[in-house]
Amino acid sequence: MVKWTDKERSTINAVWDKVDIDEIGPQVLARVLIVYPWTERYFGSFGDIFTVTAVLNNPKVAAHGKVVLKELGKAVKNMDNIKGTYASLSQLHNEKLHVDPDSFRLLADCITISVACKLRSALDPQVQATWQKFLSAVVEAMSSQYY
């Protein structure tokens, strides 16, 4: 279990308060699919996602990106039990969807990049360090049912 200081909790909440799920969610998933094209294999039902233009204009990519960010919001609200919060989602991704757990780290990196593009100087190195700690806990929780 991750230990959080009061300052870390307030920092994570401050970053999250500035995240617009409808804006950042689609950007995050599009970035994953464009930068790491092998992740397309997990989204076979999304239709054409084989070019940058197709990814950016695909409504299923945008919708699922919002779902991903809404799920991230659950971790913000449950920082003391992130692993428990994501246990069933981790199991689903392992047993039914067969997602490589390293994909969660790639997704977390894309979340950080998209948030940094939005917040710019507000995501200074100290804030980023705290945000990265939080996302690392999420990645660990999402990978927990794999071991």
Backbone torsions as a table, in degrees:
resi	resn	phi	psi	omega
1	MET	NA	137.9	-179.2
2	VAL	-83.2	138.0	175.3
3	LYS	-97.2	133.2	-178.6
4	TRP	-117.3	134.7	171.5
5	THR	-82.0	164.7	176.5
6	ASP	-60.5	-38.3	179.5
7	LYS	-64.7	-41.8	178.3
8	GLU	-63.0	-43.9	178.5
9	ARG	-59.1	-45.9	-178.5
10	SER	-68.3	-35.1	178.5
11	THR	-65.3	-46.7	179.2
12	ILE	-61.1	-45.1	178.6
13	ASN	-64.3	-37.6	178.8
14	ALA	-64.7	-41.9	177.0
15	VAL	-64.5	-48.7	-176.9
16	TRP	-60.7	-37.1	179.1
17	ASP	-61.0	-23.1	-179.0
18	LYS	-93.7	-4.2	-178.7
19	VAL	-86.3	122.3	173.8
20	ASP	-95.7	105.8	-175.9
21	ILE	-55.1	-41.3	-178.1
22	ASP	-66.9	-25.3	178.7
23	GLU	-92.2	-51.5	-173.0
24	ILE	-76.2	-37.8	-177.8
25	GLY	-53.7	-55.7	178.2
26	PRO	-60.1	-36.8	179.4
27	GLN	-63.4	-40.9	-177.4
28	VAL	-63.7	-52.7	-177.2
29	LEU	-67.0	-37.4	176.3
30	ALA	-61.1	-42.8	179.5
31	ARG	-61.6	-43.6	178.4
32	VAL	-57.9	-49.0	-176.2
33	LEU	-67.4	-32.0	-179.2
34	ILE	-80.5	-45.2	-176.5
35	VAL	-76.7	-34.9	-179.0
36	TYR	-121.3	74.3	-171.3
37	PRO	-60.9	-20.7	178.3
38	TRP	-67.4	-15.0	177.8
39	THR	-74.1	-8.8	177.2
40	GLU	-56.5	-29.6	-176.1
41	ARG	-60.5	-20.4	179.5
42	TYR	-84.6	-6.8	-173.7
43	PHE	-125.3	43.6	-177.5
44	GLY	-59.9	-27.0	-178.8
45	SER	-84.0	1.3	-176.7
46	PHE	-86.1	-3.7	-179.0
47	GLY	80.9	-145.4	-176.2
48	ASP	-72.5	110.0	173.2
49	ILE	-134.7	40.0	-172.7
50	PHE	-103.3	-1.5	174.5
51	THR	-134.3	161.8	179.0
52	VAL	-58.7	-46.0	-179.5
53	THR	-60.8	-43.1	-179.7
54	ALA	-63.6	-42.7	179.2
55	VAL	-62.4	-48.9	-176.3
56	LEU	-65.3	-24.7	-178.4
57	ASN	-104.7	7.7	-176.7
58	ASN	-87.8	115.6	-178.2
59	PRO	-64.9	-26.9	178.5
60	LYS	-71.5	-34.8	175.5
61	VAL	-63.9	-48.0	-179.8
62	ALA	-60.8	-44.8	-178.2
63	ALA	-64.9	-42.8	-178.7
64	HIS	-70.6	-32.7	175.1
65	GLY	-59.5	-38.7	176.8
66	LYS	-66.2	-40.1	177.6
67	VAL	-60.3	-44.8	-180.0
68	VAL	-58.8	-45.9	-178.7
69	LEU	-69.6	-34.9	174.9
70	LYS	-61.5	-40.2	176.9
71	GLU	-64.5	-37.4	177.5
72	LEU	-61.9	-35.3	177.2
73	GLY	-59.3	-29.5	177.3
74	LYS	-65.4	-35.0	177.7
75	ALA	-68.5	-37.8	178.2
76	VAL	-61.0	-40.4	-178.5
77	LYS	-77.7	-18.2	-175.9
78	ASN	-127.0	47.6	-175.4
79	MET	-59.3	-24.2	-179.6
80	ASP	-86.7	-4.9	179.6
81	ASN	-147.2	50.9	-179.1
82	ILE	-64.1	-41.9	-179.6
83	LYS	-60.5	-45.8	178.1
84	GLY	-66.4	-36.9	179.7
85	THR	-61.3	-36.0	-175.6
86	TYR	-104.4	7.8	-176.1
87	ALA	-56.3	-49.7	-177.6
88	SER	-71.3	-34.7	177.9
89	LEU	-67.6	-38.8	176.3
90	SER	-63.3	-43.9	179.1
91	GLN	-62.0	-42.9	177.4
92	LEU	-59.2	-47.9	-178.0
93	HIS	-66.5	-29.2	178.5
94	ASN	-80.1	-57.3	-168.5
95	GLU	-81.6	-35.3	-176.8
96	LYS	-103.7	-42.4	-175.3
97	LEU	-90.9	-18.9	178.2
98	HIS	54.0	46.0	179.0
99	VAL	-81.8	130.6	175.4
100	ASP	-61.8	125.6	-176.5
101	PRO	-62.0	-20.7	176.2
102	ASP	-65.7	-21.8	177.7
103	SER	-61.9	-28.9	178.8
104	PHE	-67.2	-36.5	176.6
105	ARG	-66.9	-41.7	177.9
106	LEU	-62.2	-42.1	177.5
107	LEU	-61.7	-44.2	179.4
108	ALA	-60.9	-40.5	177.2
109	ASP	-61.6	-41.9	179.4
110	CYS	-68.4	-33.1	175.2
111	ILE	-62.9	-47.3	-179.6
112	THR	-60.3	-44.1	-179.2
113	ILE	-62.7	-44.9	-179.6
114	SER	-65.4	-40.2	177.4
115	VAL	-66.3	-40.3	179.2
116	ALA	-63.8	-39.8	177.7
117	CYS	-61.6	-35.5	-179.3
118	LYS	-76.5	-46.9	-172.5
119	LEU	-86.8	-21.8	-179.8
120	ARG	51.2	-119.5	-173.6
121	SER	-67.8	-17.2	177.5
122	ALA	-68.6	-20.5	175.9
123	LEU	-96.5	64.9	179.5
124	ASP	-70.6	173.0	-175.3
125	PRO	-56.7	-38.0	179.2
126	GLN	-68.0	-42.6	178.2
127	VAL	-65.0	-43.1	179.3
128	GLN	-61.7	-41.0	179.5
129	ALA	-59.0	-42.2	178.3
130	THR	-67.8	-44.2	178.7
131	TRP	-60.5	-41.9	178.7
132	GLN	-64.7	-38.2	176.8
133	LYS	-61.0	-44.4	178.4
134	PHE	-61.3	-50.4	-179.2
135	LEU	-64.4	-32.9	175.5
136	SER	-62.8	-38.2	176.7
137	ALA	-65.7	-37.6	177.3
138	VAL	-65.8	-45.8	179.0
139	VAL	-59.7	-44.8	178.4
140	GLU	-60.9	-42.2	179.5
141	ALA	-65.9	-42.1	179.2
142	MET	-67.5	-22.9	179.2
143	SER	-94.6	-4.2	-171.0
144	SER	-63.1	-31.4	-178.0
145	GLN	-87.1	6.3	178.9
146	TYR	-88.6	-16.3	-171.4
147	TYR	-108.5	NA	NA
